[in-house]
Amino acid sequence: MAFFGTNGVRGIANEYITPQLAVDVAKSLGTYMGSKGTIAIGRDTRMSGDMLKSAAIAGALSAGLTVIDLGTAPVPAVQYYVRDHADAGIMITASHNPREYNGIKLIAGDGSEFSREGESEVEKIYYSKQFASANWDKTGDLRTANDANEYYIQGVIDHVDAENIREKRLKVVADTGCGAGSVTLPFMLQRLGCEVITINAQLDGTFPWRNPEPTPDVLTELAEIVRTTGADMGVAQDGDADRAVFVDENGDFIDEEVLLAMMAKYILSRKKGVIVTPV
């Protein structure tokens, strides 16, 4: 049976996604990496996040890896940090799944998702239970990085036309859904000169006000606030902020297929080429 799904392994926390599973996945990754190198690990805001992150850290250290703890961070922030500062990464997240779920996502050294081939090798090690175990004097070092979210925010700002955005003086309503985007999106928008109204921006892994998946039916509050405040747009994120959806100035939801077409049109206007997208 395949262990990793389309985006890591997910299940109900402390039933299927247990601390032992997190230890063993991290040990498997460390074994796959030859007990050498550095990984960065982050988590979203789910209640079981600290438990599973701590377990994964222990497993990676046991296998001899150096671990950088990034704390609570969006998936893109962890990926961006891994690309420049680590050899691989682990994200403790269940993305848009309901609050009782959690999961483990592996990140490749270039910041992209782990390849299917790489996941297959890690999976074989996981099922074999033939884990590398470092000698007592070769267990890994644990470090903490408090700048991963700032590094990501600045990275995004550096890759957009920041001055053009600032000149627009946009009013934006940001619904981060009590998820990991709460530590990045409002601050990023403010530094881009936007007037920002936040809702659901507290870190709360019970997701008390809406489901983590930002579908139109749970974004009625966002749409209403956009309309009543005269905002230019609204943006909502899922639990680990690797997805954003938008409503326009009238509070109308913009279909994600339309967003894809808009982004493709913009990119191709700047550089001709081929757009690759998953189906």
N, C-alpha and C positions, 0 to 999 in steps of 0.2 A: 504494500500500500504506500502511495506517495505521501511523504511527510510534509514537504513544503507545497503550499498552494500557489496561486497566481502571484501572491505578494507576501511571502513568509508563511508562518504557521500561526493559526489563530484558534481560539476556543474560549470557553468560559474559564475565567481566572480561578485558580486554586481547585479546579476540578480536572480540566484537561491541561491547561497552561499552568503547571505547578512550578514551584521553585526548583524541584529536582529536574524537571524538563529544561528549565532555563540553564541550570548548571551544565547539563549534558550537551545542550546545543552549543554553549560557549566552549566547552571542552572539545567538542567536535571541530569547531572552527579553529581552535588553537592547534589541534592535531593536524588539520588540513594545512595550516600555515607553517608547519614544521616547528612549532613552539618558538617561533621567532617573529619579531615585529611588534607593531603598536596598533591597537584598535581604539576607536572612540565609541562611547556608548551614551545614548540619550533615551529619554522617555517622554511620553505625552502625560496628560494629567490624570489618567485613570487611577482609581483607588489602589489597585494592585501594582502600580508602577514601581514604587520603591522596593517592594518585596522581590519582584522579578528582576529588576535592575541589579539589586544587590547579589542575587543568586548568579546572574550572568557574569558579573564582575568576578565573583569567587571562582567560577569555572574557568574563566579566561586566565586569571592569575595562576590557578593550579596548573594550567597547561604551559605556563612560562611566558605568557604575553604581557607586555606593558599595556595598561588600560588608562585611558583618559576619560574621566567622568564629566559629561557635559551637562548633567542635570536635566531640567525640563526644557525641551527645545522642539521646534517643528522638525519633521522629517527633512525638508530641504536644507535646514540649517545644519543638521547632523551630516547630511551628504556633502554639503559644501565644505564643512570642516574636515571631514575625512579626506576629501580630494587633496587638500593642501597640507594636512598634518598627521595623517595616519595611513596604515596599510589596509585597513578594513574597518567596518563598523557594525554595530548592533543597535537597532532601534526597538525599544519596548513600546509597542503600539498595536491597537486593533483598528486603527484608521477610523472609518465611519461606522463600525459595528456598534451594537447596543452597549450600554454602560457596563454590563456584567462581563463583557469579553475583554481579553487582552491577547497579545501576540508578540512574536519575535520576527523581526525583519533583518536580513543580512545586507550589508552594503559593501560593494566592491571598492578597491583602492582608488579608483578614479571618480568615486562619488556616485556612480550609477548603481542600479539594482544589481545584486549578485547574479551572475549568469546561471542559466539552467544547468549547464555542465558543472559549474562550481557547487551549486546547491545539491546536485546529485552526488558529488563526492562527499560533501559534508553529511548528507543523509546516510550514505553507506557507513560512514564512521559512527554516526549516531546509533544506527541499528546494531552495529557490531559490538559497541561498547568497548572498543579497543582504543582507549583514550591515551594520549601522551600525558605523562605525569612528571612534572619538573622535580629535580632534586630539591631538598629543603633549602639549599642556598641559591637556587636558580628560579624560584618562583617569581612571578612578575611584580613590577612596581605599579602602584596605583597613584595617579595624578588627578588633579581637578583643574578644569579649565572653565573659568567664569565668563569668558569673552566670546563663546561660540555664537550666541545670538547677535551680539554687536557686530561680529565679523560677517555674519550673514546679512544683516540689515545694510551695512556699508557696501557689501558686495552687490546687492540688488541696486542700490542707489547709483553705484559706479557704472552699472550696465544699462541704465535708462537715461533718457533726456531729462535730467533732474530740473534744469533751469526752465525748460518749457513747461513742465508740470507745475513748478512753483508759480510761474506767471499766470496760470489758470486760476489759482486761488480756489481750488475745488472744496466743496463741502461734502464730506463722505461719512456715511453711517457704516460702522464696522461691527459685524456680529461674529465674534470669534468662538461662540458656542461653548465657552468655559474650557476651551481646549488649549493646545500648545501655542496656537497663533496669538494668544493673548499677550505673550511676552515679546512679540515682534511686530505684528501688523500695525497696531495703533501708533507705535513709535516711528515706524518706517514712514507712514503716511504723514505724520506731523513734520518729520524732517524733509518731506517733499513739499512742504508749504500748505498742506491741506488743513482745513478745519475739520476736526474729527469728533464725531459723536460715537461713543462705544456702547454696545449692549452685550450682555453675557460675556464680559471681559475678565471676570474673576476666574482664578484657577480652581476648578471644582470638578473632580472626576466622577461625580454622580450625575453630571449634565442635567441639572434640575429644571432648566427652562425649555430645552428642546433636545431632540435626538441629535447625536453627533453628525449624522448625515444631513447636509444642507439641501434638502429637497424643497420644492415650492410650498408644500403644505405646512412646513414648520417655519417658514420665513415670513409669515403674515405680519408679525410685529416689526420686522425690519422694513418691509414694504410700507407699512403705515407711518413709521417714523420718517422715512425718506419723503413721503408725501407731505406730512404735516410740518416738517422743518424746512422744506424747500431745498433739500439736499440735491446735489448733482447726481449722486449714485449711491448704491449700497453694495457692500461686499460681505459675503459670509464664507466661513471656512468649516472644514470638518474637524474631527478630533485631533488629528496630528498635523493639520495645516498643510497637507500636500495637495489639497484641492481648494479652489476658490470658485464661487459662483457669484453672479451679479444681478442686481435689479437696476433698472434705469431710473431717470428722474421722476417718472410717473409711478414708481413702485412695481413695475411689471418685470417679472422674471425673464431673464435672457437665457434662452435654451443653450445648453453647453455645446451643441453642434454648431450653433450660430457663432459662439465665441471662438470655436476652433477655426471656422472659416475666416473670421475677422483677423485672428492672429496670423493665419497662413497668408492672407492677403497683405498684411502689413510687412511680414518678413520677406515675402517675395518682391515687394515694392523696393526693398533695400538691397536685396541680393537674390539674383535669379538662381534657381536650383530645384531640388526635389524635396518635398515635405513628406516625412515618414511618420505615420501615426499607427498605434495599435487599433485593432478592430474590436 
